Amino acid sequence: MHKYKLAAWLIAASSFVLVPAQLVAKPVPAPINLVKVYKYQGSVQCQGGGEPLMRMRRQLVKAGVKVVASHCGVDGLIYPSVCGAADGKINVFTIAQANLAKAQAKGFNLLRNLADAQLISCKL
């Protein structure tokens, strides 16, 4: 009999804890359709160079594209180790899907087209 009283008390007590949480919970905002786009930096092995992340970001902003996030990356392809050859470094930007055409007009492509691409830390 004691077990049933304890169980009833726990059920009653839990309803006091759950009800206020349900009343305070905020609705989840609708997801924004975001896509990741990339563009090659233009850097080469042994020499570096290429276009820095922030300068490339400004290209998008000037084209009217709001950039949500910026990252450095590599395309995931294999390159022969030769000074002066491509190194596969890319700049990656998260933008609204609605701005994809503007980004593509500036030479950016969808990151999902590079199956083995990876984000890496940017070297200053």
MOPAC internal coordinates of N, CA, C and O (Angstrom, degrees):
PM7 1SCF
backbone

  N    0.0000 0     0.00 0     0.00 0    0    0    0
  C    1.4408 1     0.00 0     0.00 0    1    0    0
  C    1.5259 1   110.69 1     0.00 0    2    1    0
  O    1.2310 1   120.99 1   142.14 1    3    2    1
  N    1.3195 1   115.72 1   -37.86 1    3    2    1
  C    1.4595 1   121.22 1   180.00 1    5    3    2
  C    1.5256 1   110.90 1   -62.59 1    6    5    3
  O    1.2310 1   119.87 1   143.67 1    7    6    5
  N    1.3412 1   117.85 1   -36.33 1    7    6    5
  C    1.4663 1   122.74 1   179.51 1    9    7    6
  C    1.5241 1   110.68 1   -62.05 1   10    9    7
  O    1.2310 1   120.59 1   139.40 1   11   10    9
  N    1.3290 1   116.47 1   -40.60 1   11   10    9
  C    1.4596 1   120.12 1  -178.04 1   13   11   10
  C    1.5216 1   111.55 1   -68.67 1   14   13   11
  O    1.2310 1   119.89 1   144.14 1   15   14   13
  N    1.3350 1   117.82 1   -35.86 1   15   14   13
  C    1.4587 1   121.18 1   178.18 1   17   15   14
  C    1.5298 1   109.78 1   -66.60 1   18   17   15
  O    1.2310 1   121.10 1   138.25 1   19   18   17
  N    1.3291 1   115.50 1   -41.75 1   19   18   17
  C    1.4605 1   120.11 1   179.01 1   21   19   18
  C    1.5358 1   110.40 1   -63.23 1   22   21   19
  O    1.2310 1   120.48 1   135.71 1   23   22   21
  N    1.3339 1   116.68 1   -44.29 1   23   22   21
  C    1.4579 1   120.88 1   179.52 1   25   23   22
  C    1.5283 1   110.77 1   -62.60 1   26   25   23
  O    1.2310 1   120.47 1   137.02 1   27   26   25
  N    1.3271 1   116.70 1   -42.98 1   27   26   25
  C    1.4691 1   120.72 1   179.24 1   29   27   26
  C    1.5243 1   110.52 1   -63.95 1   30   29   27
  O    1.2310 1   120.64 1   139.37 1   31   30   29
  N    1.3386 1   116.38 1   -40.63 1   31   30   29
  C    1.4666 1   120.04 1   178.91 1   33   31   30
  C    1.5242 1   111.12 1   -64.04 1   34   33   31
  O    1.2310 1   120.30 1   137.75 1   35   34   33
  N    1.3509 1   117.04 1   -42.25 1   35   34   33
  C    1.4664 1   120.95 1   179.37 1   37   35   34
  C    1.5259 1   111.30 1   -63.20 1   38   37   35
  O    1.2310 1   120.32 1   138.90 1   39   38   37
  N    1.3240 1   117.00 1   -41.10 1   39   38   37
  C    1.4594 1   120.25 1   179.01 1   41   39   38
  C    1.5186 1   110.32 1   -64.52 1   42   41   39
  O    1.2310 1   120.85 1   136.05 1   43   42   41
  N    1.3337 1   115.98 1   -43.95 1   43   42   41
  C    1.4647 1   120.08 1   179.75 1   45   43   42
  C    1.5306 1   110.70 1   -64.83 1   46   45   43
  O    1.2310 1   120.15 1   138.13 1   47   46   45
  N    1.3160 1   117.32 1   -41.87 1   47   46   45
  C    1.4613 1   121.07 1  -178.91 1   49   47   46
  C    1.5273 1   110.84 1   -67.49 1   50   49   47
  O    1.2310 1   119.98 1   142.30 1   51   50   49
  N    1.3314 1   117.64 1   -37.70 1   51   50   49
  C    1.4607 1   119.65 1  -178.75 1   53   51   50
  C    1.5179 1   111.71 1   -67.43 1   54   53   51
  O    1.2310 1   119.58 1   150.64 1   55   54   53
  N    1.3189 1   118.41 1   -29.36 1   55   54   53
  C    1.4553 1   119.85 1   179.44 1   57   55   54
  C    1.5226 1   110.88 1   -68.11 1   58   57   55
  O    1.2310 1   120.05 1   150.73 1   59   58   57
  N    1.3304 1   117.51 1   -29.27 1   59   58   57
  C    1.4581 1   120.04 1   177.39 1   61   59   58
  C    1.5272 1   110.52 1   -71.89 1   62   61   59
  O    1.2310 1   120.33 1   148.48 1   63   62   61
  N    1.3072 1   116.98 1   -31.52 1   63   62   61
  C    1.4567 1   120.94 1   179.59 1   65   63   62
  C    1.5276 1   110.58 1   -77.05 1   66   65   63
  O    1.2310 1   119.79 1   139.47 1   67   66   65
  N    1.3258 1   118.01 1   -40.53 1   67   66   65
  C    1.4546 1   121.41 1  -175.76 1   69   67   66
  C    1.5213 1   113.51 1   -76.45 1   70   69   67
  O    1.2310 1   119.89 1   143.64 1   71   70   69
  N    1.2981 1   117.82 1   -36.36 1   71   70   69
  C    1.4572 1   119.93 1  -175.96 1   73   71   70
  C    1.5235 1   112.00 1   -62.74 1   74   73   71
  O    1.2310 1   119.15 1   130.54 1   75   74   73
  N    1.3498 1   119.22 1   -49.46 1   75   74   73
  C    1.4659 1   116.70 1   179.51 1   77   75   74
  C    1.5307 1   112.27 1   -61.33 1   78   77   75
  O    1.2310 1   119.69 1   142.94 1   79   78   77
  N    1.3103 1   118.20 1   -37.06 1   79   78   77
  C    1.4591 1   120.64 1   179.94 1   81   79   78
  C    1.5239 1   110.46 1   -63.74 1   82   81   79
  O    1.2310 1   120.62 1   142.34 1   83   82   81
  N    1.3266 1   116.42 1   -37.66 1   83   82   81
  C    1.4557 1   119.73 1   179.32 1   85   83   82
  C    1.5209 1   110.92 1   -68.92 1   86   85   83
  O    1.2310 1   120.30 1   145.65 1   87   86   85
  N    1.3108 1   117.04 1   -34.35 1   87   86   85
  C    1.4588 1   120.31 1  -179.42 1   89   87   86
  C    1.5175 1   112.05 1   -72.75 1   90   89   87
  O    1.2310 1   120.21 1   149.69 1   91   90   89
  N    1.3391 1   117.20 1   -30.31 1   91   90   89
  C    1.4541 1   122.01 1  -176.22 1   93   91   90
  C    1.5312 1   111.69 1   -87.84 1   94   93   91
  O    1.2310 1   119.78 1   158.80 1   95   94   93
  N    1.3283 1   118.02 1   -21.20 1   95   94   93
  C    1.4658 1   121.42 1  -175.78 1   97   95   94
  C    1.5263 1   111.23 1   -56.01 1   98   97   95
  O    1.2310 1   121.25 1   -45.41 1   99   98   97
  N    1.3160 1   115.22 1   134.59 1   99   98   97
  C    1.4670 1   121.24 1  -179.98 1  101   99   98
  C    1.5204 1   109.10 1   -93.79 1  102  101   99
  O    1.2310 1   119.99 1   -32.11 1  103  102  101
  N    1.3087 1   117.62 1   147.89 1  103  102  101
  C    1.4639 1   119.13 1   178.18 1  105  103  102
  C    1.5228 1   110.79 1   -66.68 1  106  105  103
  O    1.2310 1   120.88 1   -34.22 1  107  106  105
  N    1.2967 1   115.92 1   145.78 1  107  106  105
  C    1.4651 1   121.53 1   178.97 1  109  107  106
  C    1.5206 1   107.80 1   -78.49 1  110  109  107
  O    1.2310 1   120.27 1   -52.41 1  111  110  109
  N    1.3431 1   117.09 1   127.59 1  111  110  109
  C    1.4670 1   118.27 1   179.67 1  113  111  110
  C    1.5240 1   111.06 1   -66.02 1  114  113  111
  O    1.2310 1   120.93 1   -27.33 1  115  114  113
  N    1.2989 1   115.83 1   152.67 1  115  114  113
  C    1.4616 1   121.11 1   177.98 1  117  115  114
  C    1.5263 1   108.99 1   -63.42 1  118  117  115
  O    1.2310 1   120.14 1   -41.70 1  119  118  117
  N    1.3304 1   117.34 1   138.30 1  119  118  117
  C    1.4618 1   119.40 1  -179.13 1  121  119  118
  C    1.5269 1   111.34 1   -65.86 1  122  121  119
  O    1.2310 1   121.38 1   -38.25 1  123  122  121
  N    1.3014 1   114.97 1   141.75 1  123  122  121
  C    1.4652 1   121.46 1   176.86 1  125  123  122
  C    1.5202 1   106.77 1   -90.40 1  126  125  123
  O    1.2310 1   120.32 1   -45.06 1  127  126  125
  N    1.2953 1   116.99 1   134.94 1  127  126  125
  C    1.4667 1   120.62 1   179.17 1  129  127  126
  C    1.5171 1   109.02 1   -77.40 1  130  129  127
  O    1.2310 1   121.41 1   -74.98 1  131  130  129
  N    1.3190 1   114.90 1   105.02 1  131  130  129
  C    1.4586 1   121.57 1   179.65 1  133  131  130
  C    1.5168 1   109.84 1  -110.75 1  134  133  131
  O    1.2310 1   120.69 1   -31.06 1  135  134  133
  N    1.3114 1   116.28 1   148.94 1  135  134  133
  C    1.4606 1   122.05 1   174.74 1  137  135  134
  C    1.5240 1   108.19 1  -133.56 1  138  137  135
  O    1.2310 1   121.30 1   -23.36 1  139  138  137
  N    1.3223 1   115.12 1   156.64 1  139  138  137
  C    1.4662 1   120.74 1   175.31 1  141  139  138
  C    1.5208 1   108.05 1  -106.23 1  142  141  139
  O    1.2310 1   121.75 1   -48.13 1  143  142  141
  N    1.3227 1   114.26 1   131.87 1  143  142  141
  C    1.4576 1   120.90 1   176.94 1  145  143  142
  C    1.5295 1   108.23 1  -120.89 1  146  145  143
  O    1.2310 1   121.28 1   -20.41 1  147  146  145
  N    1.3218 1   115.15 1   159.59 1  147  146  145
  C    1.4646 1   119.82 1  -179.93 1  149  147  146
  C    1.5115 1   110.40 1  -141.08 1  150  149  147
  O    1.2310 1   122.36 1   -16.12 1  151  150  149
  N    1.3258 1   113.09 1   163.88 1  151  150  149
  C    1.4626 1   121.00 1   172.71 1  153  151  150
  C    1.5247 1   106.59 1  -151.32 1  154  153  151
  O    1.2310 1   120.56 1   -39.46 1  155  154  153
  N    1.3195 1   116.53 1   140.54 1  155  154  153
  C    1.4676 1   120.07 1   179.05 1  157  155  154
  C    1.5188 1   110.04 1   -65.48 1  158  157  155
  O    1.2310 1   121.30 1   -40.08 1  159  158  157
  N    1.3450 1   115.11 1   139.92 1  159  158  157
  C    1.4647 1   120.30 1   179.02 1  161  159  158
  C    1.5171 1   111.48 1   -69.17 1  162  161  159
  O    1.2310 1   120.55 1   148.09 1  163  162  161
  N    1.3343 1   116.56 1   -31.91 1  163  162  161
  C    1.4656 1   120.09 1  -176.39 1  165  163  162
  C    1.5218 1   111.98 1    90.30 1  166  165  163
  O    1.2310 1   119.98 1  -168.91 1  167  166  165
  N    1.3154 1   117.63 1    11.09 1  167  166  165
  C    1.4629 1   121.07 1   178.59 1  169  167  166
  C    1.5256 1   109.75 1   -80.12 1  170  169  167
  O    1.2310 1   121.06 1   -21.66 1  171  170  169
  N    1.3396 1   115.58 1   158.34 1  171  170  169
  C    1.4611 1   121.25 1  -179.60 1  173  171  170
  C    1.5247 1   110.03 1  -130.00 1  174  173  171
  O    1.2310 1   121.64 1   -21.53 1  175  174  173
  N    1.3193 1   114.46 1   158.47 1  175  174  173
  C    1.4601 1   120.75 1  -179.21 1  177  175  174
  C    1.5294 1   111.36 1   -62.45 1  178  177  175
  O    1.2310 1   120.93 1   -35.75 1  179  178  177
  N    1.3217 1   115.84 1   144.25 1  179  178  177
  C    1.4666 1   125.83 1   177.78 1  181  179  178
  C    1.5288 1   113.61 1    72.94 1  182  181  179
  O    1.2310 1   119.54 1   160.55 1  183  182  181
  N    1.3204 1   118.48 1   -19.45 1  183  182  181
  C    1.4547 1   121.01 1  -176.17 1  185  183  182
  C    1.5228 1   113.17 1  -117.58 1  186  185  183
  O    1.2310 1   120.18 1   156.32 1  187  186  185
  N    1.3156 1   117.26 1   -23.68 1  187  186  185
  C    1.4628 1   119.82 1  -177.87 1  189  187  186
  C    1.5115 1   110.58 1    72.30 1  190  189  187
  O    1.2310 1   121.44 1    51.31 1  191  190  189
  N    1.3264 1   114.85 1  -128.69 1  191  190  189
  C    1.4572 1   119.76 1  -179.62 1  193  191  190
  C    1.5191 1   111.07 1    80.62 1  194  193  191
  O    1.2310 1   121.17 1    27.00 1  195  194  193
  N    1.2894 1   115.36 1  -153.00 1  195  194  193
  C    1.4555 1   120.18 1  -179.69 1  197  195  194
  C    1.5180 1   112.08 1    85.31 1  198  197  195
  O    1.2310 1   121.41 1    -1.62 1  199  198  197
  N    1.3056 1   114.90 1   178.38 1  199  198  197
  C    1.4577 1   121.18 1  -176.36 1  201  199  198
  C    1.5256 1   110.37 1   -92.93 1  202  201  199
  O    1.2310 1   120.05 1   -55.07 1  203  202  201
  N    1.3364 1   117.51 1   124.93 1  203  202  201
  C    1.4588 1   121.01 1  -179.75 1  205  203  202
  C    1.5325 1   112.43 1   -64.59 1  206  205  203
  O    1.2310 1   121.07 1   -24.05 1  207  206  205
  N    1.2946 1   115.55 1   155.95 1  207  206  205
  C    1.4628 1   123.42 1  -178.35 1  209  207  206
  C    1.5300 1   112.05 1   -54.21 1  210  209  207
  O    1.2310 1   120.14 1   131.08 1  211  210  209
  N    1.3215 1   117.34 1   -48.92 1  211  210  209
  C    1.4671 1   120.02 1  -174.99 1  213  211  210
  C    1.5339 1   112.22 1   -68.16 1  214  213  211
  O    1.2310 1   119.78 1   145.99 1  215  214  213
  N    1.3134 1   118.03 1   -34.01 1  215  214  213
  C    1.4643 1   120.28 1   178.49 1  217  215  214
  C    1.5299 1   109.80 1   -68.19 1  218  217  215
  O    1.2310 1   120.93 1   139.94 1  219  218  217
  N    1.3322 1   115.82 1   -40.06 1  219  218  217
  C    1.4568 1   119.86 1   178.36 1  221  219  218
  C    1.5358 1   110.65 1   -67.94 1  222  221  219
  O    1.2310 1   120.82 1   145.00 1  223  222  221
  N    1.3214 1   116.03 1   -35.00 1  223  222  221
  C    1.4699 1   120.83 1   176.57 1  225  223  222
  C    1.5326 1   110.26 1   -61.31 1  226  225  223
  O    1.2310 1   121.17 1   138.78 1  227  226  225
  N    1.3228 1   115.37 1   -41.22 1  227  226  225
  C    1.4726 1   120.03 1   178.60 1  229  227  226
  C    1.5252 1   111.73 1   -61.47 1  230  229  227
  O    1.2310 1   120.07 1   146.79 1  231  230  229
  N    1.3410 1   117.47 1   -33.21 1  231  230  229
  C    1.4651 1   120.74 1   176.12 1  233  231  230
  C    1.5245 1   110.51 1   -57.91 1  234  233  231
  O    1.2310 1   121.26 1   134.58 1  235  234  233
  N    1.3217 1   115.20 1   -45.42 1  235  234  233
  C    1.4657 1   119.63 1  -179.97 1  237  235  234
  C    1.5224 1   111.25 1   -65.96 1  238  237  235
  O    1.2310 1   120.65 1   135.24 1  239  238  237
  N    1.3272 1   116.37 1   -44.76 1  239  238  237
  C    1.4636 1   120.58 1  -178.46 1  241  239  238
  C    1.5340 1   110.24 1   -61.59 1  242  241  239
  O    1.2310 1   120.27 1   137.20 1  243  242  241
  N    1.3328 1   117.10 1   -42.80 1  243  242  241
  C    1.4711 1   120.56 1   178.92 1  245  243  242
  C    1.5257 1   111.76 1   -63.93 1  246  245  243
  O    1.2310 1   120.45 1   153.17 1  247  246  245
  N    1.3259 1   116.74 1   -26.83 1  247  246  245
  C    1.4683 1   121.18 1   178.67 1  249  247  246
  C    1.5313 1   111.37 1   -83.61 1  250  249  247
  O    1.2310 1   120.49 1  -178.86 1  251  250  249
  N    1.3368 1   116.67 1     1.14 1  251  250  249
  C    1.4583 1   120.21 1   178.86 1  253  251  250
  C    1.5155 1   114.74 1    88.70 1  254  253  251
  O    1.2310 1   120.53 1  -161.42 1  255  254  253
  N    1.3258 1   116.59 1    18.58 1  255  254  253
  C    1.4618 1   121.60 1  -179.20 1  257  255  254
  C    1.5207 1   109.12 1  -101.51 1  258  257  255
  O    1.2310 1   120.32 1   -56.94 1  259  258  257
  N    1.3307 1   116.99 1   123.06 1  259  258  257
  C    1.4611 1   120.68 1   176.12 1  261  259  258
  C    1.5243 1   108.25 1   -81.44 1  262  261  259
  O    1.2310 1   120.84 1   -55.85 1  263  262  261
  N    1.3321 1   115.99 1   124.15 1  263  262  261
  C    1.4614 1   121.83 1  -179.01 1  265  263  262
  C    1.5260 1   108.62 1   -95.76 1  266  265  263
  O    1.2310 1   120.92 1   -58.39 1  267  266  265
  N    1.3334 1   115.85 1   121.61 1  267  266  265
  C    1.4632 1   121.96 1  -179.32 1  269  267  266
  C    1.5268 1   110.67 1   -83.63 1  270  269  267
  O    1.2310 1   120.00 1   140.24 1  271  270  269
  N    1.3259 1   117.60 1   -39.76 1  271  270  269
  C    1.4682 1   122.23 1  -179.49 1  273  271  270
  C    1.5236 1   109.35 1  -151.30 1  274  273  271
  O    1.2310 1   120.73 1   -27.17 1  275  274  273
  N    1.3414 1   116.21 1   152.83 1  275  274  273
  C    1.4668 1   122.63 1   179.56 1  277  275  274
  C    1.5196 1   108.93 1  -131.25 1  278  277  275
  O    1.2310 1   120.75 1   -40.78 1  279  278  277
  N    1.3351 1   116.17 1   139.22 1  279  278  277
  C    1.4636 1   120.91 1   179.84 1  281  279  278
  C    1.5202 1   109.82 1  -146.26 1  282  281  279
  O    1.2310 1   121.18 1   -24.54 1  283  282  281
  N    1.3108 1   115.34 1   155.46 1  283  282  281
  C    1.4605 1   121.19 1   168.68 1  285  283  282
  C    1.5223 1   107.01 1   -91.16 1  286  285  283
  O    1.2310 1   120.61 1   -23.06 1  287  286  285
  N    1.3209 1   116.44 1   156.94 1  287  286  285
  C    1.4545 1   119.53 1   179.71 1  289  287  286
  C    1.5118 1   111.83 1  -160.56 1  290  289  287
  O    1.2310 1   121.79 1    -1.03 1  291  290  289
  N    1.3225 1   114.18 1   178.97 1  291  290  289
  C    1.4664 1   122.34 1   173.32 1  293  291  290
  C    1.5202 1   107.29 1  -129.91 1  294  293  291
  O    1.2310 1   120.93 1   -29.27 1  295  294  293
  N    1.3098 1   115.82 1   150.73 1  295  294  293
  C    1.4623 1   119.44 1  -175.39 1  297  295  294
  C    1.5279 1   114.13 1   -76.38 1  298  297  295
  O    1.2310 1   119.60 1   166.40 1  299  298  297
  N    1.3291 1   118.37 1   -13.60 1  299  298  297
  C    1.4550 1   121.87 1   177.68 1  301  299  298
  C    1.5146 1   114.26 1    84.18 1  302  301  299
  O    1.2310 1   120.11 1  -176.81 1  303  302  301
  N    1.3219 1   117.39 1     3.19 1  303  302  301
  C    1.4627 1   120.72 1   178.08 1  305  303  302
  C    1.5241 1   110.00 1   -86.81 1  306  305  303
  O    1.2310 1   120.37 1   -17.50 1  307  306  305
  N    1.3171 1   116.91 1   162.50 1  307  306  305
  C    1.4635 1   122.27 1  -179.43 1  309  307  306
  C    1.5255 1   108.64 1   -97.64 1  310  309  307
  O    1.2310 1   121.30 1   -49.43 1  311  310  309
  N    1.3328 1   115.12 1   130.57 1  311  310  309
  C    1.4630 1   121.42 1   179.53 1  313  311  310
  C    1.5174 1   109.18 1  -121.52 1  314  313  311
  O    1.2310 1   119.84 1   -37.32 1  315  314  313
  N    1.3461 1   117.90 1   142.68 1  315  314  313
  C    1.4647 1   119.34 1   174.67 1  317  315  314
  C    1.5295 1   109.42 1   -68.27 1  318  317  315
  O    1.2310 1   120.77 1   -34.60 1  319  318  317
  N    1.3066 1   116.14 1   145.40 1  319  318  317
  C    1.4680 1   120.76 1   179.53 1  321  319  318
  C    1.5147 1   109.77 1   -78.11 1  322  321  319
  O    1.2310 1   121.30 1   -86.43 1  323  322  321
  N    1.3315 1   115.11 1    93.57 1  323  322  321
  C    1.4560 1   121.65 1  -178.93 1  325  323  322
  C    1.5258 1   107.53 1  -140.65 1  326  325  323
  O    1.2310 1   121.08 1   -55.92 1  327  326  325
  N    1.3258 1   115.55 1   124.08 1  327  326  325
  C    1.4595 1   118.47 1   177.96 1  329  327  326
  C    1.5243 1   109.70 1   -59.79 1  330  329  327
  O    1.2310 1   121.24 1   -45.83 1  331  330  329
  N    1.3219 1   115.24 1   134.17 1  331  330  329
  C    1.4499 1   121.34 1  -179.22 1  333  331  330
  C    1.5222 1   113.80 1    92.53 1  334  333  331
  O    1.2310 1   120.31 1   170.29 1  335  334  333
  N    1.3486 1   117.02 1    -9.71 1  335  334  333
  C    1.4682 1   120.37 1   178.51 1  337  335  334
  C    1.5310 1   109.67 1   -85.86 1  338  337  335
  O    1.2310 1   120.72 1   -18.06 1  339  338  337
  N    1.3146 1   116.23 1   161.94 1  339  338  337
  C    1.4663 1   121.27 1   179.00 1  341  339  338
  C    1.5292 1   110.82 1   -57.89 1  342  341  339
  O    1.2310 1   120.94 1   -28.67 1  343  342  341
  N    1.3451 1   115.81 1   151.33 1  343  342  341
  C    1.4680 1   119.97 1   179.53 1  345  343  342
  C    1.5287 1   112.83 1  -115.79 1  346  345  343
  O    1.2310 1   119.60 1   176.04 1  347  346  345
  N    1.3159 1   118.38 1    -3.96 1  347  346  345
  C    1.4579 1   121.33 1   175.85 1  349  347  346
  C    1.5225 1   115.61 1    77.99 1  350  349  347
  O    1.2310 1   119.85 1  -167.56 1  351  350  349
  N    1.3337 1   117.89 1    12.44 1  351  350  349
  C    1.4638 1   120.04 1  -179.94 1  353  351  350
  C    1.5277 1   110.30 1   -78.27 1  354  353  351
  O    1.2310 1   121.66 1   -44.00 1  355  354  353
  N    1.3293 1   114.42 1   136.00 1  355  354  353
  C    1.4573 1   121.15 1  -178.90 1  357  355  354
  C    1.5259 1   109.96 1  -130.83 1  358  357  355
  O    1.2310 1   121.44 1   -20.42 1  359  358  357
  N    1.3126 1   114.85 1   159.58 1  359  358  357
  C    1.4649 1   121.23 1   170.88 1  361  359  358
  C    1.5214 1   106.24 1  -109.17 1  362  361  359
  O    1.2310 1   120.84 1   -46.03 1  363  362  361
  N    1.3339 1   115.99 1   133.97 1  363  362  361
  C    1.4619 1   122.18 1  -174.59 1  365  363  362
  C    1.5237 1   109.22 1  -118.54 1  366  365  363
  O    1.2310 1   120.87 1   -44.83 1  367  366  365
  N    1.3366 1   115.94 1   135.17 1  367  366  365
  C    1.4573 1   121.36 1  -178.84 1  369  367  366
  C    1.5258 1   110.06 1  -131.81 1  370  369  367
  O    1.2310 1   120.88 1   -41.55 1  371  370  369
  N    1.3157 1   115.92 1   138.45 1  371  370  369
  C    1.4583 1   121.68 1   174.50 1  373  371  370
  C    1.5270 1   107.23 1   -97.30 1  374  373  371
  O    1.2310 1   121.25 1   -55.47 1  375  374  373
  N    1.3253 1   115.22 1   124.53 1  375  374  373
  C    1.4688 1   121.24 1  -177.09 1  377  375  374
  C    1.5329 1   109.02 1  -135.88 1  378  377  375
  O    1.2310 1   120.65 1   -12.29 1  379  378  377
  N    1.3231 1   116.37 1   167.71 1  379  378  377
  C    1.4656 1   121.22 1   174.31 1  381  379  378
  C    1.5248 1   108.95 1   -72.17 1  382  381  379
  O    1.2310 1   120.89 1   -39.13 1  383  382  381
  N    1.3098 1   115.90 1   140.87 1  383  382  381
  C    1.4627 1   121.09 1   179.43 1  385  383  382
  C    1.5305 1   111.43 1   -56.32 1  386  385  383
  O    1.2310 1   120.54 1   147.47 1  387  386  385
  N    1.3170 1   116.57 1   -32.53 1  387  386  385
  C    1.4678 1   120.88 1  -179.28 1  389  387  386
  C    1.5305 1   112.12 1   -62.45 1  390  389  387
  O    1.2310 1   119.98 1   158.16 1  391  390  389
  N    1.3364 1   117.63 1   -21.84 1  391  390  389
  C    1.4667 1   121.83 1  -179.39 1  393  391  390
  C    1.5288 1   113.48 1   -97.82 1  394  393  391
  O    1.2310 1   120.52 1  -172.44 1  395  394  393
  N    1.3203 1   116.61 1     7.56 1  395  394  393
  C    1.4625 1   120.18 1  -175.61 1  397  395  394
  C    1.5286 1   112.23 1   -59.91 1  398  397  395
  O    1.2310 1   119.59 1   136.97 1  399  398  397
  N    1.3062 1   118.38 1   -43.03 1  399  398  397
  C    1.4729 1   121.02 1  -178.50 1  401  399  398
  C    1.5302 1   111.09 1   -61.87 1  402  401  399
  O    1.2310 1   120.17 1   141.00 1  403  402  401
  N    1.3311 1   117.28 1   -39.00 1  403  402  401
  C    1.4715 1   120.67 1   178.49 1  405  403  402
  C    1.5252 1   110.03 1   -64.04 1  406  405  403
  O    1.2310 1   120.46 1   138.02 1  407  406  405
  N    1.3298 1   116.73 1   -41.98 1  407  406  405
  C    1.4624 1   120.74 1   179.92 1  409  407  406
  C    1.5295 1   110.40 1   -66.66 1  410  409  407
  O    1.2310 1   120.52 1   137.53 1  411  410  409
  N    1.3173 1   116.62 1   -42.47 1  411  410  409
  C    1.4651 1   119.73 1   179.93 1  413  411  410
  C    1.5282 1   111.01 1   -64.67 1  414  413  411
  O    1.2310 1   120.13 1   147.25 1  415  414  413
  N    1.3170 1   117.36 1   -32.75 1  415  414  413
  C    1.4679 1   120.46 1   176.86 1  417  415  414
  C    1.5246 1   111.25 1   -64.34 1  418  417  415
  O    1.2310 1   120.21 1   155.76 1  419  418  417
  N    1.3306 1   117.21 1   -24.24 1  419  418  417
  C    1.4687 1   122.27 1   178.05 1  421  419  418
  C    1.5273 1   112.43 1   -93.75 1  422  421  419
  O    1.2310 1   120.12 1  -171.68 1  423  422  421
  N    1.3380 1   117.38 1     8.32 1  423  422  421
  C    1.4606 1   120.97 1   175.74 1  425  423  422
  C    1.5161 1   115.35 1    94.97 1  426  425  423
  O    1.2310 1   119.40 1  -170.69 1  427  426  425
  N    1.3257 1   118.75 1     9.31 1  427  426  425
  C    1.4643 1   122.06 1   178.58 1  429  427  426
  C    1.5249 1   109.42 1   -87.73 1  430  429  427
  O    1.2310 1   120.87 1   -30.17 1  431  430  429
  N    1.3262 1   115.94 1   149.83 1  431  430  429
  C    1.4621 1   122.51 1   179.78 1  433  431  430
  C    1.5221 1   109.93 1  -126.42 1  434  433  431
  O    1.2310 1   120.69 1   -18.64 1  435  434  433
  N    1.3269 1   116.28 1   161.36 1  435  434  433
  C    1.4674 1   120.59 1   177.76 1  437  435  434
  C    1.5218 1   110.69 1   -68.06 1  438  437  435
  O    1.2310 1   120.56 1   -48.33 1  439  438  437
  N    1.3199 1   116.53 1   131.67 1  439  438  437
  C    1.4630 1   121.01 1  -179.74 1  441  439  438
  C    1.5241 1   111.50 1   -65.20 1  442  441  439
  O    1.2310 1   119.89 1   149.41 1  443  442  441
  N    1.3156 1   117.81 1   -30.59 1  443  442  441
  C    1.4651 1   119.72 1  -178.63 1  445  443  442
  C    1.5255 1   112.06 1   -62.76 1  446  445  443
  O    1.2310 1   119.81 1   165.64 1  447  446  445
  N    1.3328 1   117.98 1   -14.36 1  447  446  445
  C    1.4598 1   121.14 1   175.94 1  449  447  446
  C    1.5280 1   112.36 1   -76.08 1  450  449  447
  O    1.2310 1   120.37 1   165.09 1  451  450  449
  N    1.3281 1   116.90 1   -14.91 1  451  450  449
  C    1.4724 1   121.56 1   175.32 1  453  451  450
  C    1.5308 1   107.38 1  -103.56 1  454  453  451
  O    1.2310 1   120.64 1   -88.44 1  455  454  453
  N    1.3127 1   116.39 1    91.56 1  455  454  453
  C    1.4636 1   121.69 1  -172.35 1  457  455  454
  C    1.5284 1   113.77 1   -59.00 1  458  457  455
  O    1.2310 1   119.54 1   146.72 1  459  458  457
  N    1.3234 1   118.49 1   -33.28 1  459  458  457
  C    1.4660 1   121.13 1  -175.41 1  461  459  458
  C    1.5223 1   113.56 1  -104.93 1  462  461  459
  O    1.2310 1   119.78 1  -167.86 1  463  462  461
  N    1.3202 1   118.03 1    12.14 1  463  462  461
  C    1.4646 1   121.40 1  -179.32 1  465  463  462
  C    1.5282 1   110.24 1   -63.81 1  466  465  463
  O    1.2310 1   121.19 1   -31.37 1  467  466  465
  N    1.3199 1   115.33 1   148.63 1  467  466  465
  C    1.4612 1   121.63 1   179.59 1  469  467  466
  C    1.5189 1   109.14 1  -137.67 1  470  469  467
  O    1.2310 1   120.97 1   -33.84 1  471  470  469
  N    1.3206 1   115.75 1   146.16 1  471  470  469
  C    1.4614 1   120.60 1   173.10 1  473  471  470
  C    1.5115 1   108.13 1   -83.98 1  474  473  471
  O    1.2310 1   120.56 1   -40.07 1  475  474  473
  N    1.3209 1   116.53 1   139.93 1  475  474  473
  C    1.4627 1   122.18 1   178.66 1  477  475  474
  C    1.5327 1   108.03 1  -131.77 1  478  477  475
  O    1.2310 1   121.02 1   -12.22 1  479  478  477
  N    1.3187 1   115.65 1   167.78 1  479  478  477
  C    1.4609 1   118.24 1   177.24 1  481  479  478
  C    1.5272 1   109.35 1   -75.21 1  482  481  479
  O    1.2310 1   121.54 1   -35.90 1  483  482  481
  N    1.3116 1   114.66 1   144.10 1  483  482  481
  C    1.4605 1   120.05 1   178.86 1  485  483  482
  C    1.5180 1   109.29 1   -80.24 1  486  485  483
  O    1.2310 1   120.70 1   -45.82 1  487  486  485
  N    1.3104 1   116.26 1   134.18 1  487  486  485
  C    1.4702 1   120.82 1   176.92 1  489  487  486
  C    1.5104 1   108.39 1   -94.02 1  490  489  487
  O    1.2310 1   121.22 1   -50.29 1  491  490  489
  N    1.3059 1   115.26 1   129.71 1  491  490  489
  C    1.4707 1   119.52 1  -178.91 1  493  491  490
  C    1.5019 1   111.57 1   -81.99 1  494  493  491
  O    1.2310 1   120.10 1   180.00 1  495  494  493

